[in-house]
Amino acid sequence: MNNILYIVLLIFISLIPVVIWAFSFSYINWEKLNRKRFFIGIFWGAIAVVPILYMDKIINYIKIAYLNIFFYIKWVDSIVSFLKFCFSLEFFLFLIAWISILVTFIFIKSKINFLSYLKNIFVFFIFIFFIGIFAYILNLLSLKIDFLNFWVKQTIEFNSIVFNSFKLIVLYYLLVAFIEEASKHFNFLSSSLFEIDSISTWVLYSIFIALWFSMLENILYFYNYILFNWFHTWFIKLYFYRSIFAIITHIFASSILAYFFTKAYLLYKNKVFSLEYIKIFLIWIFFAILVHLIFDLSLTMWFNLIIIIYLLAWYFYVTSIFYKE
């Protein structure tokens, strides 16, 4: 009974910052909060958070070796391992995209723009090869540069795979950033549920998904600590940090991707596979994932100044999107 009360209270305190952020953005956009879009964000946020936070359970349940993308990225040091990693990540991304399509079709019963999905899956597939090339080059450099191999204090273990060096931590957070942003994006494509009349409205919808993603991530993140550290100073600091700066990072990355996807989509929606569309989208996928990666990596390396930098950059970037219109 006490556990249930703790969980209810945890959900409540995690909901507070999300509602505050959401209403702040609705006022920046000088429109009333679209309730339907806001609450459907809960649904898509929940779906988006599943792949990365429950990946170990998914792997153990489905038992398909190629789902374990964290295993393959550690060993990208040959053409064969490069192809295995790319296939693994593309297979995982394919599942994320099609789960989003199936949920939209079965539960929401909305008209699905399959062409948008296929175009975006294709662009993300191309980007995966760049991740593989980066991992391959990083592994080669680590043989000559000792700096890449030094051990870090905050090691990460996933499904018996240990990430304990600077190089491996970079690769780990690169995958986390990619999967989280890809998952949020493919659920964002379900904005066909609504009549989107402006770029800022599309961005606002992506922000709602990011907010709900953050809330569910925070609930699962906090759950391991509440039974013993509920009123501990450390928990209060963690709650403050995740309610502001972790949410800002998700909003920042999601709004970058949504803004430039929308611009590319509106410019080239009548061209099936335009090279300009692919180029614009690829560039800003890179920046969105880079924003996410740098933040996670900086905090792991105890470079806390990144919080102030992101706070200022996020404020000027996101508000400029809304005020442009």
N, C-alpha and C positions, 0 to 999 in steps of 0.2 A: 504493500500500500504506500509506504514511504517513497519507494522508487517511482511509482506512478505520479505522485505529487511532485517529486523532483523533476520528472520529465515534463509535466505540464508547466511548471514554473520556468523550466529551461526554454520551452517553446515560446512562452510569453515574453521573456526577456530578450530572446533572439528576434522576435517579431517587432519589438519597439523600434530599433534603429532602421529596420527595413521600411516601416510605415513612414517614419520621419523623412527618410531619403526620398521615398516615392512622392510624398506630397510636396517636398521641396522642388523636385523636378517638374511636377505638374504646374507649379506656380511659375517656374522659370519659363516654361513653354506657354505661359499666359492662357492656358486652356484648363478647364476643369478636368480633374482626374477621370480618365476613361475607366470606369469600374470593371467593365467586361475585360478589357485588355489587362488591367492590373491583376485581377484575380485569375485569369487564365495563365498569367505568368507563374503562379504557384505550380500549376500543372506541368508546364514546360520546364520550369526551374528544377522540379523534382526529377524529371526524366533526364535533364542535362547533367545533374550531379551524380547520377548512378554509375556511368562508365568508369570514372576515375576512382571514386571512393569505394566501389564494390568490385573493382576489377579482379582482386584476388579470389573473391567468392565466385565470380563469373567463370574464371579460369578453372577453379576446382570443380565447379558444377558441370560445365560443358565439356571440360577435359579435351580441348583442342590445343595442341602445342603452340600453334602459330598465334593464338590469342595473347600469349605471354610476351608482349612487345618489350618489356623491361629486360627480359633475358637476351633478346637478340641485339639490342642496342649496345650491350657491353662488349660484343665481340665483332664489331664491324671493322675487320682488318684485312679483308680480301674481297674479291668480286663475288664469290659465292655467299659469304656472310652478308655482304651489302644487299644482294638480291633477296636473301632470306628476311632481312630486317624490313626492307621495303614491302615485300609481300605481306609480312606479318602486320605492319601498321596499316596497310591499305585494306587488308581483310577486316581489321578492327574498325576502321573508319567506315567501311562499307556497311557493317552491322549497325553502327550508330545512325547513319543516314537512313537506312531502310526501316529501322525501328521507329524513327520519327515519322516516316511516310505511313507506315502501318497504323501507328497510333492515331495520326490525323484522319486516315481513311475509315478506320473501324469505330473509334470512339467519338471523334469530333464530327465525322461525316461531312467533311468539307471538301470542296473541289480542290484538287491538288495540281499544282503546276509542276508536272514531272520534268519539264525542260529545265526549269530553274534548279531543281535538285540535281539533275544529270550534269548540268554545266558546272555547278559548284563542287560536286563530287570529283569531276574531272580536274578542276583547278587544284583542289586539295591533294589529289593523287600526284599531280606534278610537283607540288610543294614537298611531298614526302620524299621524293628523290633528292631534293636539296638537303633535307634533314639527314638522309643517308650519306650524302657526300660530306656534309659537315662532320658527322660522326666518324667517317673513314679518315678524313684529314686530321681530326683531333686525336685519333688513335695513333696515327703515324707520327704526329708531332710529339706525343707523349713519350715516344721512344728516344727522343733527342732533348726534350725540354723537361727537366726535373720538376719545375714549378707546377706542371699539370698533374703530377703524381703525388703531391704532398697530401697527407691525411688531414681531414677536417674533423673538428670536434663533434659536429652534429651529423652523425652517420644515419643513413636511412636504410631500412630493411624492407624489402617487398618480396613476399612469397619465397623466402630463403635466399633471395639475391641481395647482397649487401653493397650499398653505394657509400664508399668511405674515403674517396679521394676527390680532389678538386675536379678532375676530368669527369669522373663518374657522376658527381653531383650536378655538374653542368648538363650532362646527358639526361639525367633523371628529370630535372626541372624543365628541360626542353620538351621532353615527352609529355609531362604533366600539363605544361602550358598549351601544347598543341592539342591534346585530347580535350581539355576543358574548353578552349576557344572553339574548336570544331564542333563539340557537342552543343554548346550554346548557340552556335551559328545555325546548325541544321534544325534546331528547334525554333530558332528565330524565323526560319523560312516559312513556318506555319502562320506567319502574319497574314497569309492569304485569307485567314479567318475573318479579317477585318478590312474595312475600306481605308486604305492608307492614302492620305491626301497630301503628304509633304515629307521631306527628308527627316525633319525634326520628329515627326510622329513615328517614323520607322526607328529612329535612334531611341526615342522614348520607350518603345516596345522592347528593344534589345536591352535597355537599362532595367526594365522591370524583370526580364528573365534573369539578368545578372544579379539583381537584388535577391530574388527568390533562390537562385543558385547559392548565393552567399549565405543566406539564412539557413538553408538546409545543410550546407557545408559546416557552418558554425555549430549547429545543433549536434551533428555527429562528432565534430571536433571537441566540443565541450563535454560531451557525455562521459568520456573516460575520466573526467576530473571532478565532476560535481559531487559524487558520493563522499569524497574525502577532503576536497579542497574548495567547497562551495563559497565560504566566506574568507578564504585565504587571500592575502594581498596579491599573490601571484595570479590567482584566477581573475581578480578584478582588473588587473593590468591587461591580462589576455583578452578579457571581454571588451575592454576599451579599445585595444589595438584592433581586434577583428571586426568590431562594430563600425570602425571608421576607416582604417587604412587598408585592411583586407578587402572591404567592400569597394573602396575607391579604386583599387587595382582591377577588380573585376569589371567595374563600370567603365574605367578608362580603356581597357583592352576591348571590351565588347562594343563600346561606342565607336572606337576607331574602325573596327571591322564593319560594323553596321553602316556607318556613314559612307565609307568608300565603296562598299558593296552596293549600296543604294544608288550612289552616283553612277557607278559602272552599269548597273542594271537599267537605270532609266535612260542612259545614253545608248546602250547597245542591246536592249531587250528584243529587238526585232532581228538581230543577227545571231544565229544559232551558236556559233563558236568563234566569236570575234577575237582576234589577237589582241586588240586594245583592251577588251574586257578582261581577258586572261592576264594581261600585263598589269593593269591597275589592281585587280583583285589579288594577284600574287604578291605584289609589293606591299600591300597593306595587311595581308595575312602575316607577312614577315614582321611588320612593325608591331602589330597587335600581340603576336607571340613573343617578340623581343621585349616589349613592355612588361609582360607577365614574367618572363624568364629573369630579367634583370632584377625585378623586385624580390622574387623568391631567393635568388642567388645572393643578393646583397645582404638580406637579413640572415641568411645562413652563415655568411662570412662576417657578420656583426658590423656591417656598414649601415648603421641606423640613420645616417643623414639622408638616405634614399627616401625616407618617409616624408621629409620636408620637401624634397625635390618633386616627388610625385604629387604631393598635395597641391603645390603651386601649378605644376604642369597640367594636372587634371582639371583644376578650376578654370584656367584660362582656355583650355581646349574645349571642354564640354560646354561651358557657357557660350563660347563663340559659335558653336553649332546652332544653338537655339536663337541667339540674337541675330544671326545672319538672315533668318527668315522673318 
